[in-house]
Amino acid sequence: MNAGAYLERLGLDASDVAFDVAFLNKLQYAHVTRIPYENLDIVDGIPLSLEPEALFDKLVTRHRGGYCFEVNGALAALLSELGFKVRSYLARFWRGETSLPMRRHRVLVVSLPDGDYLCDVGIGQSAPRHPLRMEEGKEQAQFGELWRIDRHTDGGWMVSDLHNGAWRPFYSFTEEEQAEIDFIMPSFWCERHPDSPFHKALMLAIKTETGRYAINGRDYKEFEGDTLTYIEEGVDDARLEVLLWEKFGIKRS
């Protein structure tokens, strides 16, 4: 892991690094606004590697993005290289689900002198742009959104956001630390299982300060908060490549 090159990809350098929440805020915000969430390789049938060297090559050298197992895996490697204490967990993603979802989302918890912080750069939907302090019941406002972490019925944690006046379950996780090898099977399920949504259509997103740009299938969308402000439906191959470059910084040819 070439930490200097990774930081440069994020518009940061070694002078920004500090073992405090101000740096974590800066790091997570840079990640979600500069490295896109994307499943291009999964849709194209290209097998993923979760090895740190492969993730560095994809995200930094080739200026691509990835989905949660890739981008959160790469961020975990970067933080470890910089000297942070990082723990990785498997989470259940609840938003939009009507039954018990499987654990197929990677999250990170980083320990600082003042406490633990939940870091996650691997969600294309509305999601925190700064880490969340691991403090039960604390309402945490950022970028016009309100988040909270509470104890869950399984003994772990539930992350929620305030949506239309009510707390909406986001994802839950227990504090059973996962080794790198533990992410291979759920990632393979996402890549290949018939029930997985990840190989059926394009999913791309990159955050802005107040919203996000997204591609779902062949529809390009722009959001302010959760409000859709612009849409191009059914973009063709040529237009898709233009959007990948102009909005997501991805150049495939």
C-alpha positions as CSV (number, residue, x, y, z in Angstrom):
1,M,0.0,0.0,0.0
2,N,1.6,3.2,-1.2
3,A,0.0,5.5,1.3
4,G,1.4,8.7,-0.3
5,A,-0.1,7.9,-3.7
6,Y,-3.4,6.9,-2.2
7,L,-3.6,10.2,-0.2
8,E,-2.7,12.1,-3.4
9,R,-5.6,10.3,-5.2
10,L,-7.8,11.8,-2.4
11,G,-6.3,15.3,-2.8
12,L,-4.5,14.9,0.6
13,D,-0.8,14.4,1.6
14,A,1.2,13.3,4.6
15,S,0.9,16.7,6.3
16,D,-2.9,16.2,6.6
17,V,-2.5,13.0,8.6
18,A,-3.3,13.2,12.3
19,F,-4.8,10.8,14.8
20,D,-7.9,12.8,15.4
21,V,-11.5,13.0,14.1
22,A,-10.7,16.1,12.1
23,F,-8.5,14.0,9.8
24,L,-11.0,11.1,9.7
25,N,-13.6,13.6,8.6
26,K,-11.4,15.0,5.9
27,L,-10.4,11.5,4.7
28,Q,-13.9,10.0,4.5
29,Y,-15.3,13.1,2.8
30,A,-12.4,13.1,0.2
31,H,-13.0,9.4,-0.4
32,V,-16.7,9.5,-1.1
33,T,-16.4,12.6,-3.3
34,R,-13.4,11.5,-5.3
35,I,-13.6,7.7,-5.6
36,P,-16.9,6.4,-6.9
37,Y,-19.0,3.5,-5.8
38,E,-19.3,1.3,-8.9
39,N,-19.9,-2.2,-10.0
40,L,-18.7,-2.1,-13.6
41,D,-16.4,-5.1,-13.3
42,I,-19.2,-7.2,-11.7
43,V,-21.6,-6.4,-14.5
44,D,-18.9,-7.1,-17.1
45,G,-18.1,-10.5,-15.4
46,I,-14.6,-9.6,-14.4
47,P,-13.6,-11.4,-11.2
48,L,-12.7,-9.1,-8.3
49,S,-9.7,-9.4,-6.1
50,L,-9.8,-8.1,-2.6
51,E,-6.0,-8.2,-2.1
52,P,-4.7,-4.8,-1.0
53,E,-2.3,-4.7,-4.0
54,A,-5.1,-5.3,-6.4
55,L,-7.3,-2.7,-4.7
56,F,-4.6,-0.1,-4.8
57,D,-4.0,-0.8,-8.5
58,K,-7.7,-0.4,-9.3
59,L,-8.6,2.6,-7.2
60,V,-5.4,4.6,-7.3
61,T,-3.3,3.5,-10.3
62,R,-6.2,2.9,-12.7
63,H,-8.4,5.7,-11.2
64,R,-11.4,3.5,-10.7
65,G,-13.9,2.9,-7.9
66,G,-15.5,-0.2,-6.4
67,Y,-18.2,-1.4,-4.1
68,C,-18.1,-1.9,-0.3
69,F,-15.8,-4.9,-0.1
70,E,-13.3,-3.0,-2.4
71,V,-13.4,0.6,-1.2
72,N,-13.7,-0.2,2.5
73,G,-11.1,-2.9,2.1
74,A,-8.7,-0.4,0.5
75,L,-9.5,2.3,3.1
76,A,-8.8,-0.3,5.9
77,A,-5.4,-1.0,4.4
78,L,-4.6,2.7,4.0
79,L,-5.5,3.5,7.6
80,S,-3.5,0.5,8.9
81,E,-0.5,1.6,6.8
82,L,-0.8,5.1,8.4
83,G,-0.8,3.6,11.9
84,F,-4.5,3.7,12.9
85,K,-6.1,0.9,14.8
86,V,-8.9,-0.4,12.4
87,R,-11.4,-3.2,12.9
88,S,-13.6,-4.6,10.1
89,Y,-17.1,-6.0,10.6
90,L,-19.8,-7.6,8.4
91,A,-23.2,-5.7,8.4
92,R,-26.7,-6.3,7.4
93,F,-28.0,-3.6,5.1
94,W,-31.7,-2.9,6.1
95,R,-32.7,0.1,3.9
96,G,-35.3,-1.1,1.4
97,E,-35.5,-4.6,2.8
98,T,-38.7,-6.3,4.1
99,S,-37.1,-9.5,5.5
100,L,-33.9,-10.4,7.3
101,P,-31.0,-9.5,5.0
102,M,-27.7,-11.5,4.9
103,R,-24.5,-10.0,6.1
104,R,-23.0,-8.6,2.9
105,H,-21.6,-5.2,3.7
106,R,-18.2,-4.3,5.1
107,V,-17.8,-1.5,7.7
108,L,-14.8,-0.2,9.6
109,V,-14.4,1.1,13.2
110,V,-11.4,3.2,13.9
111,S,-10.1,3.8,17.4
112,L,-8.9,7.3,18.3
113,P,-7.8,8.6,21.7
114,D,-11.2,10.1,22.3
115,G,-13.2,7.0,21.3
116,D,-14.3,4.8,18.4
117,Y,-15.7,6.0,15.0
118,L,-17.6,4.2,12.3
119,C,-16.1,4.8,8.9
120,D,-17.8,3.7,5.7
121,V,-17.1,4.8,2.1
122,G,-18.9,1.9,0.4
123,I,-22.5,2.9,0.0
124,G,-23.9,4.5,-3.2
125,Q,-27.1,5.8,-1.6
126,S,-27.4,8.6,0.8
127,A,-24.8,7.8,3.6
128,P,-22.6,9.7,6.1
129,R,-19.9,11.8,4.5
130,H,-18.1,11.9,7.9
131,P,-17.5,9.1,10.3
132,L,-20.1,8.5,13.1
133,R,-19.0,8.4,16.7
134,M,-19.8,5.1,18.3
135,E,-22.0,6.5,21.1
136,E,-25.4,5.0,21.8
137,G,-28.3,7.3,21.1
138,K,-26.2,10.3,20.1
139,E,-27.9,12.3,17.2
140,Q,-25.2,13.3,14.8
141,A,-25.9,16.0,12.2
142,Q,-23.9,16.4,9.1
143,F,-24.5,18.0,5.7
144,G,-28.2,18.5,6.4
145,E,-28.7,14.9,7.5
146,L,-29.2,13.4,11.0
147,W,-27.8,10.0,12.0
148,R,-27.9,7.9,15.1
149,I,-26.4,4.6,16.4
150,D,-28.4,2.5,18.8
151,R,-28.1,-0.9,20.3
152,H,-29.8,-3.6,18.2
153,T,-31.8,-6.6,19.3
154,D,-29.0,-9.0,18.2
155,G,-26.6,-7.3,20.7
156,G,-24.8,-5.3,18.1
157,W,-25.5,-1.8,16.7
158,M,-28.1,-0.3,14.4
159,V,-27.3,2.8,12.3
160,S,-30.4,4.9,11.4
161,D,-31.1,8.2,9.6
162,L,-34.0,10.6,10.1
163,H,-36.2,10.3,7.0
164,N,-39.5,12.1,6.7
165,G,-39.7,12.6,10.4
166,A,-39.0,9.0,11.4
167,W,-35.8,7.1,12.1
168,R,-35.1,4.7,9.2
169,P,-33.0,1.6,9.8
170,F,-29.8,1.8,7.7
171,Y,-27.6,-1.1,8.6
172,S,-26.7,-3.2,11.6
173,F,-23.6,-5.1,12.7
174,T,-22.1,-7.0,15.6
175,E,-18.6,-6.5,16.9
176,E,-17.1,-9.8,15.8
177,E,-13.9,-8.7,14.0
178,Q,-13.5,-10.2,10.6
179,A,-10.2,-11.3,8.9
180,E,-9.6,-10.4,5.3
181,I,-10.5,-14.0,4.2
182,D,-14.0,-13.6,5.7
183,F,-15.0,-11.1,3.0
184,I,-14.2,-13.4,0.1
185,M,-17.4,-15.5,0.3
186,P,-20.0,-12.7,0.7
187,S,-18.2,-10.8,-2.1
188,F,-18.4,-13.8,-4.3
189,W,-22.1,-14.1,-3.5
190,C,-22.6,-10.5,-4.6
191,E,-20.6,-11.1,-7.8
192,R,-22.2,-14.4,-8.9
193,H,-25.3,-15.6,-7.0
194,P,-28.5,-15.5,-9.0
195,D,-30.3,-13.5,-6.3
196,S,-27.6,-10.8,-6.1
197,P,-28.6,-7.4,-7.4
198,F,-25.0,-6.4,-8.1
199,H,-24.5,-8.1,-11.5
200,K,-27.9,-7.3,-13.0
201,A,-27.5,-3.6,-13.8
202,L,-25.0,-0.7,-13.5
203,M,-24.8,0.9,-10.1
204,L,-22.6,4.0,-9.8
205,A,-22.6,6.9,-7.4
206,I,-20.3,9.6,-6.2
207,K,-21.2,12.1,-3.4
208,T,-21.3,15.9,-3.7
209,E,-21.5,18.2,-0.6
210,T,-25.3,18.2,-0.7
211,G,-26.2,15.2,-2.9
212,R,-24.8,12.7,-5.3
213,Y,-24.5,11.7,-9.0
214,A,-25.7,8.2,-9.8
215,I,-26.2,5.8,-12.7
216,N,-28.8,3.1,-12.2
217,G,-29.0,0.7,-15.1
218,R,-28.9,3.1,-18.0
219,D,-30.4,6.1,-16.2
220,Y,-28.2,8.9,-15.1
221,K,-29.5,10.9,-12.1
222,E,-28.6,13.8,-9.9
223,F,-29.8,14.3,-6.3
224,E,-29.9,17.0,-3.8
225,G,-30.3,15.2,-0.5
226,D,-32.8,12.4,-1.4
227,T,-34.6,14.6,-4.0
228,L,-34.1,13.8,-7.7
229,T,-33.2,17.0,-9.5
230,Y,-32.2,15.7,-12.9
231,I,-32.4,12.5,-15.0
232,E,-31.3,11.2,-18.4
233,E,-33.1,8.0,-19.2
234,G,-31.7,5.2,-21.3
235,V,-28.3,6.6,-22.1
236,D,-26.5,4.8,-25.0
237,D,-23.0,3.4,-24.9
238,A,-21.3,6.6,-26.2
239,R,-23.1,8.8,-23.7
240,L,-22.4,6.4,-20.9
241,E,-18.7,6.6,-21.5
242,V,-18.9,10.4,-21.5
243,L,-20.8,10.4,-18.1
244,L,-18.3,7.9,-16.6
245,W,-15.5,10.3,-17.4
246,E,-17.2,13.6,-16.7
247,K,-19.1,12.7,-13.5
248,F,-17.2,9.8,-12.0
249,G,-13.6,10.2,-13.3
250,I,-13.6,6.8,-15.0
251,K,-12.0,6.4,-18.4
252,R,-12.3,2.8,-19.8
253,S,-10.6,3.4,-23.2
